[in-house]
Structures are given as C-alpha cells and as structure tokens.
Amino acid sequence: MEQNVKAFKAALSAALGVLTALWGWFGWLLVAWIGAMALDVATGMGAALRAGQWSSRVARDGLWHKAGCVSAVTAAGVLDLVAGLLLGSLPADALPFSYTVLLCPLAVVWYLLTEMGSILENAGAMGAPIPGWLRKAIGELRDKLEDRK
C-alpha cells in the first residue's frame, strides 16, 4: 500500500513539474480550473443526494456541460496560437511586445469563476452557510471579466 502511495506521489510530482515547465503560471491556472470542475461535480452530486434528487441523466448533462467548457477553452487556446503566429509574422519592429496568450487565460478564469459560483450554490444546498460577501465577490469578478471590451 505504501509503495502505491509513493508511486502516486512521484507521478503527481512529475506531472506537476512538467506542467510548470511547459506552461508556467498558466499551467497552474489550468490545474485550479480542473480541480474546481472536479469539486463542482462532487458537490453537485452531494447536493442532489442530500435532496434525494440524484439523477444519472442530470449528472450526464453536467458532464456534457463540462466537456463543452473544455471545448470552448481549447478554441480560445487555438485562437491564441493563431494570433501569435499572425502577429509573429509582422516585421520585428511593428509591435513593442511579443504576443503569447490572452484569450485562453481569460476564458479559463471566466470558467473558474463560474465553477466557484456553482460550488458555493452546491455547498449551500448541502446545508453550509455561505457568506454573502463571498458570493458577491465571485459574481462581481465574473461580471467585470465579462464586461471587458
């Protein structure tokens, strides 16, 4: 048993190290989003079980929703890649900066805030008291990100 735990820890450390080396801060942002999605699924199931309303159809719909979110973030990443390639083909002195990413991190943060709001709703449905200021802060951050033009 302890051997398996050590192997798991080593694999997790290696995966996180590779993620950090490849993507830096953006990799950790993705890890936070994926963790939030997993926590949202778990708390959603917990809230449904507590209410006696668990449904495999609703759970499946939630997983399809998560797949759609992943698709949208992937599309934003592809757009970042295309924009970087297009801007990289301009003459070197055309832009005073180098473009790496913009759309994909914004999409991930928007979805992360959405997941946090859903987790709070689920926690409330499971009986946890939710501070109004926390719910308001998440909503305002998401609204500010949404209103950026």
SULWO-V637117 format. One record per residue. N is the residue number from 1. RES is the residue in three letters. PHI is phi as a letter, one per 40 degrees, with the letter a starting at -180 (999 if undefined). OMEGA is omega in degrees with one decimal (none if undefined). D_LAST is the distance of its C-alpha to the last C-alpha in Angstrom with 2 decimals. Layout:
n = <N & N>
res = <RES & RES>
phi = <PHI & PHI>
omega = <OMEGA & OMEGA>
d_last = <D_LAST & D_LAST>
This chain:
n = <1 & 2 & 3 & 4 & 5 & 6 & 7 & 8 & 9 & 10 & 11 & 12 & 13 & 14 & 15 & 16 & 17 & 18 & 19 & 20 & 21 & 22 & 23 & 24 & 25 & 26 & 27 & 28 & 29 & 30 & 31 & 32 & 33 & 34 & 35 & 36 & 37 & 38 & 39 & 40 & 41 & 42 & 43 & 44 & 45 & 46 & 47 & 48 & 49 & 50 & 51 & 52 & 53 & 54 & 55 & 56 & 57 & 58 & 59 & 60 & 61 & 62 & 63 & 64 & 65 & 66 & 67 & 68 & 69 & 70 & 71 & 72 & 73 & 74 & 75 & 76 & 77 & 78 & 79 & 80 & 81 & 82 & 83 & 84 & 85 & 86 & 87 & 88 & 89 & 90 & 91 & 92 & 93 & 94 & 95 & 96 & 97 & 98 & 99 & 100 & 101 & 102 & 103 & 104 & 105 & 106 & 107 & 108 & 109 & 110 & 111 & 112 & 113 & 114 & 115 & 116 & 117 & 118 & 119 & 120 & 121 & 122 & 123 & 124 & 125 & 126 & 127 & 128 & 129 & 130 & 131 & 132 & 133 & 134 & 135 & 136 & 137 & 138 & 139 & 140 & 141 & 142 & 143 & 144 & 145 & 146 & 147 & 148 & 149>
res = <MET & GLU & GLN & ASN & VAL & LYS & ALA & PHE & LYS & ALA & ALA & LEU & SER & ALA & ALA & LEU & GLY & VAL & LEU & THR & ALA & LEU & TRP & GLY & TRP & PHE & GLY & TRP & LEU & LEU & VAL & ALA & TRP & ILE & GLY & ALA & MET & ALA & LEU & ASP & VAL & ALA & THR & GLY & MET & GLY & ALA & ALA & LEU & ARG & ALA & GLY & GLN & TRP & SER & SER & ARG & VAL & ALA & ARG & ASP & GLY & LEU & TRP & HIS & LYS & ALA & GLY & CYS & VAL & SER & ALA & VAL & THR & ALA & ALA & GLY & VAL & LEU & ASP & LEU & VAL & ALA & GLY & LEU & LEU & LEU & GLY & SER & LEU & PRO & ALA & ASP & ALA & LEU & PRO & PHE & SER & TYR & THR & VAL & LEU & LEU & CYS & PRO & LEU & ALA & VAL & VAL & TRP & TYR & LEU & LEU & THR & GLU & MET & GLY & SER & ILE & LEU & GLU & ASN & ALA & GLY & ALA & MET & GLY & ALA & PRO & ILE & PRO & GLY & TRP & LEU & ARG & LYS & ALA & ILE & GLY & GLU & LEU & ARG & ASP & LYS & LEU & GLU & ASP & ARG & LYS>
phi = <999 & c & c & c & c & c & c & c & c & c & c & c & c & c & c & c & c & c & d & c & c & c & b & f & c & c & c & c & c & c & c & c & c & c & c & c & c & c & c & c & c & c & c & c & c & c & c & c & c & c & c & g & b & c & b & c & c & c & c & c & d & c & c & c & c & c & c & c & c & c & c & c & c & c & c & c & c & c & c & c & c & c & c & c & c & c & c & c & c & c & d & d & c & c & b & c & a & b & c & b & a & a & c & c & c & c & c & c & c & c & c & c & c & c & c & c & c & c & c & c & d & c & c & c & c & c & h & c & c & b & c & d & c & c & c & c & c & c & c & c & c & c & c & c & c & c & c & c & b>
omega = <-179.6 & 177.3 & 179.4 & 179.4 & 178.5 & 178.5 & 178.1 & 178.7 & 179.4 & 179.4 & 178.8 & 178.4 & 179.0 & -179.6 & 179.2 & 176.5 & 177.9 & 179.1 & 179.7 & -179.9 & -178.2 & -170.1 & 179.5 & -177.4 & -178.4 & 176.2 & 178.3 & 175.6 & 176.9 & 177.8 & 178.5 & -179.5 & 179.6 & 176.5 & 178.4 & 177.3 & 179.5 & 178.9 & 177.5 & 177.6 & -178.0 & -179.3 & 176.4 & 177.3 & 178.3 & 179.2 & 179.6 & 178.3 & 179.1 & -179.2 & -178.1 & -175.8 & -178.1 & -178.4 & 179.4 & 178.1 & 178.8 & 178.0 & 178.2 & 177.4 & 177.5 & 178.4 & 175.3 & 176.8 & 178.3 & 178.3 & 176.5 & 177.5 & 178.1 & 178.1 & 179.6 & 178.2 & 176.6 & 177.9 & 177.5 & 177.5 & 177.4 & 177.3 & 175.1 & 179.3 & -180.0 & 179.1 & 177.9 & 178.3 & 179.3 & -179.8 & 178.0 & -180.0 & 175.7 & 175.2 & -172.7 & -177.1 & -177.4 & -178.7 & -180.0 & -179.4 & 174.1 & -177.7 & 174.4 & 178.9 & 173.2 & -173.4 & -176.0 & 177.0 & 177.9 & 178.2 & -179.8 & 179.2 & 179.1 & 178.5 & 177.3 & 177.6 & 176.5 & 178.5 & 180.0 & 176.9 & 178.7 & 177.6 & 177.8 & 177.0 & 179.8 & 179.2 & 176.6 & 178.6 & 177.4 & 175.7 & 179.7 & 174.7 & -178.8 & 178.8 & -179.9 & -178.3 & 179.9 & 178.0 & -179.5 & -179.6 & 179.4 & 179.3 & -179.8 & 177.3 & 179.8 & 179.2 & 179.3 & 177.4 & -179.7 & -175.8 & 179.8 & 179.4 & none>
d_last = <53.15 & 52.37 & 52.23 & 49.48 & 47.47 & 47.82 & 46.83 & 43.73 & 42.75 & 43.36 & 41.31 & 38.39 & 38.60 & 38.76 & 35.78 & 33.64 & 34.96 & 34.06 & 30.55 & 30.11 & 31.70 & 29.58 & 26.11 & 26.51 & 24.00 & 22.03 & 25.31 & 25.73 & 22.30 & 23.51 & 26.82 & 25.29 & 23.36 & 26.56 & 28.60 & 26.38 & 26.75 & 30.50 & 30.73 & 28.88 & 31.42 & 34.28 & 33.32 & 32.62 & 36.07 & 37.59 & 36.21 & 37.44 & 40.82 & 41.20 & 40.63 & 42.99 & 40.42 & 39.81 & 39.36 & 39.15 & 37.21 & 34.49 & 34.52 & 34.24 & 31.29 & 29.57 & 30.32 & 28.99 & 25.75 & 25.65 & 26.45 & 23.52 & 21.18 & 22.90 & 22.48 & 18.70 & 18.55 & 21.05 & 19.03 & 16.04 & 18.80 & 20.25 & 17.05 & 16.90 & 20.56 & 20.25 & 17.53 & 19.83 & 22.80 & 21.37 & 20.21 & 23.54 & 25.49 & 24.39 & 27.02 & 27.13 & 26.37 & 23.33 & 20.77 & 21.43 & 20.20 & 20.88 & 18.32 & 19.40 & 16.79 & 13.11 & 12.27 & 15.56 & 15.55 & 12.21 & 13.80 & 17.04 & 15.84 & 14.27 & 17.62 & 19.59 & 18.37 & 19.21 & 22.58 & 23.25 & 22.80 & 25.14 & 27.60 & 27.80 & 28.49 & 31.14 & 32.66 & 32.98 & 34.64 & 37.03 & 38.05 & 36.21 & 35.11 & 31.35 & 30.33 & 28.01 & 26.11 & 25.35 & 24.09 & 21.96 & 20.56 & 19.51 & 17.93 & 15.99 & 14.79 & 13.70 & 11.99 & 10.08 & 9.05 & 8.27 & 6.20 & 3.79 & 0.00>
